[in-house]
Amino acid sequence: MTHADDGLVSHAPPGADDLASAVVAAEARIAAAGPEYGDPGALRRDLAGWQECDLGRWMLCTRGWDGYWTRYCIGYDRDPDEATNEVEHFFLTRSPAILATRERYGIFHGLLAEHVTTGSVALSVPCGLLEDLLSLPGAADADALIGVDLDRAALVAAADNAAAHGLTDQCTLAAADAWRLTDAEVVLGDVSVYSTAVGQRVDVLTSNGLNIYVGDDSRVLDLYRSFHAALRPGGVLIASALTPPTHWDLGDMTEADLTRARGLNLINDVMWANYRTPETTRDQLEAAGFTRVEKYPDSRGIFPTFVARARL
Ligand SMILES: C[S@@+](CC[C@H](N)C(=O)[O-])C[C@H]1O[C@@H](n2cnc3c(N)ncnc32)[C@H](O)[C@@H]1O
């Protein structure tokens, strides 16, 4: 299920699905599960434990991550004895795709740090809490740090985060659909900064956590076209795409962990499981007008980062 009617692709609006019906649906998936998901009793215990934490309840009901939960999951840094919930701790520290998205954050951070320097105009779509730009060493010297998200709650949290970083003056935040960046409502900062920037003046555009929620390749191509239209000629796109599980190098993980992680994926039934080979992503980026596409893999080949230049 996507929410094409309101444009939000990454999660169902909170309250759209109640917990009780989400649990009934998860129980039905467990009842129909094949042996690759392991012992049904263990799956039921994980479903029970998952309902005991906020993240589990959120994911069961919304089938994805909003800006707040993305930040929570990527920034999760607890020892097992400090974990508030054992299932949550397992999910965030031993599931391959979650480990990959946490590693990807570090890869983005290093690449963004090279490109967000004095005088840069940087854009994050979707921005969530805008931590990707606000945490950069060059953030204070950038000309503009711009965040776009369709979720107003994310923008409120991004504004608070900008204030916490002491970077409110550099920030512009806008409510817009990523596919229609020129049709935006600026909620923080100057409207002219935003409209000038998205009219082919952006130096670097970062995007994580949107294409993975979109199954339709032509929609992903349109997303990359939307990004290309915002970048100045020669401007840099930094984006990521999930590869199919057949590409994953999981030799360092135990069968028990992989089975349990597979089971949690079944329980969560997330909307982000739209996989593309690196070749498909490269083709899509080139079809959207990008050149010089470079790939930066994570250690297990799950969630590579792509750096591409807008055509001159
Ligand atoms: C998985 S989060 C990623 C947020 C951020 N990139 C990060 O890494 O922290 C997905 C984000 O996409 C936003 N979103 C979903 N659909 C969108 C759309 N059509 N246009 C713009 N933002 C959208 C959500 O509100 C959410 O903040």
The ligand as an SDF file (V2000), in Angstrom:
LIG
                    3D

 27 29  0  0  0  0  0  0  0  0999 V2000
   12.7440    7.2090    5.8310 C   0  0  0  0  0  0  0  0  0  0  0  0
   12.4630    8.9270    6.1410 S   0  0  0  0  0  0  0  0  0  0  0  0
   14.0490    9.6100    5.6280 C   0  0  0  0  0  0  0  0  0  0  0  0
   14.2800   11.0080    6.1450 C   0  0  0  0  0  0  0  0  0  0  0  0
   15.7000   11.5500    5.9220 C   0  0  0  0  0  0  0  0  0  0  0  0
   16.1340   11.4930    4.5470 N   0  0  0  0  0  0  0  0  0  0  0  0
   16.7050   10.8100    6.8010 C   0  0  0  0  0  0  0  0  0  0  0  0
   17.5070   10.0450    6.2650 O   0  0  0  0  0  0  0  0  0  0  0  0
   16.6420   11.0060    8.0230 O   0  0  0  0  0  0  0  0  0  0  0  0
   11.3990    9.2870    4.7940 C   0  0  0  0  0  0  0  0  0  0  0  0
   10.9570   10.7360    4.7450 C   0  0  0  0  0  0  0  0  0  0  0  0
   10.2890   10.9680    3.4840 O   0  0  0  0  0  0  0  0  0  0  0  0
    9.2500   11.8920    3.6980 C   0  0  0  0  0  0  0  0  0  0  0  0
    8.3410   11.7690    2.5480 N   0  0  0  0  0  0  0  0  0  0  0  0
    7.5340   10.7390    2.2440 C   0  0  0  0  0  0  0  0  0  0  0  0
    6.9230   10.9450    1.0730 N   0  0  0  0  0  0  0  0  0  0  0  0
    7.3810   12.1360    0.5990 C   0  0  0  0  0  0  0  0  0  0  0  0
    7.1390   12.8800   -0.5940 C   0  0  0  0  0  0  0  0  0  0  0  0
    6.2940   12.4410   -1.5270 N   0  0  0  0  0  0  0  0  0  0  0  0
    7.7890   14.0580   -0.7610 N   0  0  0  0  0  0  0  0  0  0  0  0
    8.6380   14.5260    0.2020 C   0  0  0  0  0  0  0  0  0  0  0  0
    8.8970   13.8620    1.3430 N   0  0  0  0  0  0  0  0  0  0  0  0
    8.2790   12.6800    1.5440 C   0  0  0  0  0  0  0  0  0  0  0  0
    8.7000   11.4690    5.0380 C   0  0  0  0  0  0  0  0  0  0  0  0
    7.9170   12.4640    5.6250 O   0  0  0  0  0  0  0  0  0  0  0  0
    9.9800   11.1580    5.8240 C   0  0  0  0  0  0  0  0  0  0  0  0
   10.4660   12.2940    6.4990 O   0  0  0  0  0  0  0  0  0  0  0  0
  1  2  1  0
  2  3  1  0
  2 10  1  0
  3  4  1  0
  4  5  1  0
  5  6  1  0
  5  7  1  0
  7  8  2  0
  7  9  1  0
 10 11  1  0
 11 12  1  0
 11 26  1  0
 12 13  1  0
 13 14  1  0
 13 24  1  0
 14 15  1  0
 14 23  1  0
 15 16  2  0
 16 17  1  0
 17 18  1  0
 17 23  2  0
 18 19  1  0
 18 20  2  0
 20 21  1  0
 21 22  2  0
 22 23  1  0
 24 25  1  0
 24 26  1  0
 26 27  1  0
M  CHG  2   2   1   9  -1
M  END
$$$$
